[in-house]
Amino acid sequence: MDTHRLRTLLFAILADGLALNFAFLLYVKFREAIPLMRFADQVPTLVLPMLAMTLFWFGLFWLFGLYDVAQFVSRYKQVSLVFQATTTGAIVLASLIYVDDYLYEQSSGVQVTARARFGIFFYWAILFASASSARALNATLVRKRIMRGIGRQNALIVGTGKRAQELAQDIQEHPALGLNVVGFVKERCSSDAAQVQNVVGTVDDIPALIKQNRASTVIIAVEVNRHDELLRIIGLCEGKGVSLKMLPDMYEIVSGAAQTTQIYGMPLVSLDPKLLSPIEANLKRIFDVVVSLVVLIGGLPLWLVIAFLVWLDTKAFPIYAQTRVGLHGKHFTLYKFRSMRADAESMGPKLTQKEDDRVTPLGKILRKYRIDEFPQFFNVLIGDMSIVGPRPERPYFIEQIIKQAPHYTRLHRVRPGITSWGQVKYGYAANVDEMVDRLKYDLFYIENMSFGMDMKIILATIYVVITGRGQ
């Protein structure tokens, strides 16, 4: 995270802390009618409740995506998220306060006043007003800094014709967009005559250009009649951590085939929209961490026994480590229980086949019930993987897949998973052609992913494990 984004985040956290504690103190005064002059006397008894409430609200704000720096520039978005978070939190607190007041009445015989019982609504109003005002102020300051050129992101435009030139002029005339056009990329199949000066390379150079120019956005602004060429451009951008957009043909807009946004009159199609809302994404991550801890810690005696049996079976270290490609195309080390001979790939990388003689007798059992996959819960715990997501592949095979299906790299928009829709519906792939066939299931998952769909896939996977339908 760069200095500008870190400073913006720290300012938001500080402003939230002040707003949260200000609202809490006013709530205490409203509920208990404590004079302001006596707040000092209450400090020892208020410290722990204030700390607990602050942590509660910080966690809730994080859950709703209020610490996603990319969204800080939108005042409307910030106020909307604050409203959602504070309303949800107020409902939770109101329920807890009602139960606490009821128990207090039953134990003491003293009836809680209506003023105290409904003080939570006063608390919600003050909290929403103070937190949303602080967020709106922060968004205004971020916007002003961007107008002065501080914190802008670099953008590459694919295209050198009239449309690319008009787009660049629009971006230059509206600095509030927060983009600096650092260069144009020549598309070899384009019929547009070059009308721009700063051509920094060709489409084949896109990965290197993104890195060299520290680009955060790539906009495709050239007419491409060949779908395979468009997919190749998209594939070269995928996994590079950039926001990808394109200028669609007018027919696509009129026909409704494309969902568009606009840059001051210039229609754009976002090719990498948020797949999950912030709260869904954070809940998915919390679920991953909790389940991984339960599986790894709760099953530790079993994993130790299996590891010992694998060592006896293979005469090699029981945990097998292999390089795979994950989120944003980054490489990571995947862990599995060893199910093949130690020299299984002495002749080079090879996918598992049916009746593969490299698989040991114990390995066949581990694979049948997918027990060999359980060490990957450690990968989930450290953030390399998720429980549900497209299965990660090795770089060697990805290079071959991309030759047939350049859009395969779209799978790298999400964390890979221990289980996937493709694995449930299609099963293991024994060759590159089958990997390409399975791709449609994983793409379907990405375009329709939700917490509910994850649960459906997990239940289907449990059925596969119980019935021993793994390979």
Secondary structure, DSSP 8 states (H G I E B T S, - for coil): --HHHHHHHHHHHHHHHHHHHHHHHHHHHHHH---GGGHHHHHHHHHHHHHHHHHHHHHHHHHTTTT-GGGTT-HHHHHHHHHHHHHHHHHHHHHHHHHHHHHHHHHH-----HHHHTHHHHHHHHHHHHHHHHHHHHHHHHHHHHHTTTT-EEEEEE--SHHHHHHHHHHHH-GGG-EEEEEEEE-TT-------S-EEEEGGGHHHHHHHHTEEEEEE-S----HHHHHHHHHHHTTSS-EEEE---HHHHHHT-S-EEEETTEEEEESS--SS-HHHHHHHHHHHHHHHHHHHHHTHHHHHHHHHHHHHHHSS-SEEEEEEE-GGG-EEEEEEE--B-TTTTTTS-----TT-TTB-HHHHHHHHTTGGGTTHHHHHHTTS-EEES-----HHHHHHHHHH-GGGGGGGGS--EEE-HHHHHT---SSHHHHHHHHHHHHHHHHH--HHHHHHHHHHHHHHHHHT---
